[in-house]
Amino acid sequence: MAEDTPPGGTADDPRRITDLDALKVFTHPLRIKLYRALFVARTATASQLADQVDEAVSLVSYHLRKLAAHGFIGEATGQSSDARERWWKVTSDRGFTFRSSDFADRPEGAAVMSEVTRQLLATRYERYAAYLDQQHAWGREWSDVTFSSEYMPRLTAEETRQLSAELGELMMRWVDRGRAAEDAGDTEGRENVAVHLYGFPYRP
């Protein structure tokens, strides 16, 4: 799923969040976890998601409604013959994106964006730390191909924008490749792989 990355310009790009109230939805860490879980599962019920995040179904249902109120998720029809069972799905296969310039003219915009970014970073770290704790259980096939890299090019702001766009396009090609293979029944040996990319200026 795409998150805090500069958007491109096609209909297939991640949804760009420009509404501050919509962005505030992701200041809550449980909503980020639920969105990610639903993004991976494609469709799920509140009870299924509650099992994944180890929270009460009533609490999960509440936060799902908050996500739905701003259009991040929607009802997935035709999943069950039981009318009492509500299935959910994400509304964009490309995830979402946001930029600081869209909120710079609002007093609380910078604070909300900073909080959302920090929550995203915290959940990413939690996911990676969990892998490090469990990596021996994955076996050599996976431990030999996992990676964690840092590069330090000297770039202009425009070159950094171009780099972000190229990395986004590259990752979306792999997302599409994995989903197409899965839809075709090619599931053997296939796992969810988290790829975290960061790009920011610094001075030594």
Summary of the structure (lengths in Angstrom):
residues: 204
radius of gyration: 18.2
end to end distance: 31.3
largest distance: 60.2
contacts: 475
relative contact order: 0.14
helix: 52%
strand: 7%
